[in-house]
Structures are given as C-alpha cells and as structure tokens.
Amino acid sequence: MRVANDIETALYDILAEEGYSASAHALPATLGTSYPHIHVVRTGGYTTDLVIEENSVDFDVYAKNEADAMTAASNLCAFVRSLTGTQVGAPCYASEIETLPYNNPDPRHPTIGRVTFKARITTRTRSENNA
C-alpha cells in the first residue's frame, strides 16, 4: 500500500538538521525568539501516477524586518532548489521554485517581517514498509 509523504515534516527535519529555526504544521508560540524562522506549509498538489506526488509548498520566512526576511528567503530558494536528488521523506525527483520571494506581511505578527515563496517538490510516495 502507498501512503502520502508528509512533506512538511520531512522539510522541517531537513531544515532543522541544517541549523535553521523552522516549523511545520503550526507556527510556534515562541515566534520571534530566533531569526530567520522558516515556516513550511503544504498548500496542495497532485499525484501524477500511483507513486509520484507533486507537492505545492509555501515557505514563509520570518525575520526582524522585511529586508532581512527577503535576504533569508532568497538564500533559502537556492537551498530548496538543491533538494533534487536527495531524500525529502522519500526520494526527491525535482525541487523547483514556482514563485520568487515576495513581501507577505502577517497580520497576526505585524512587527515581524515575512516573505513568502512557493515551490513544487516532486517525490515518490512511500510504501507501508518505509512509512
């Protein structure tokens, strides 16, 4: 049996291993204590066949101000592109930037800069044996 790849948790794990302050699924209550902070959210996607998933992922990059968030998001774009050929919870066949970073203020945190970009990450679904 095939199961969906939890791309958010897989990306969080990779970012944490690389030393980034990151979160997935929900923003931490401690947002603002460590910058830049990357929040990963799967916003959709589709399957191309029984074993391939095209994951749409938003990366929200929080920092002290908009300029710092933009710099961090631009650097993160390069890192996300480099995921092709690695493991992102499952084999990653492609990792492409769909929208370049843009200013995206968070009304819940108006004093913190936030920049967002979108990526499409193509992975293999997992079998029950490697779920």
Buried (B, 14 or more C-beta within 10 A) or exposed (E): EBEBBBBBBBBBBBBBEEEBBBBBEEBEEEBBEEBBBBBBBBEEBEEEEEBBBBBBBBBBBBBEEBEBBBBBBBEBBEBBEEBBEEEBBBBBBBBBBEEEBEEBBBEEEEEBBBBBBBBBBBBBBBEEEEB
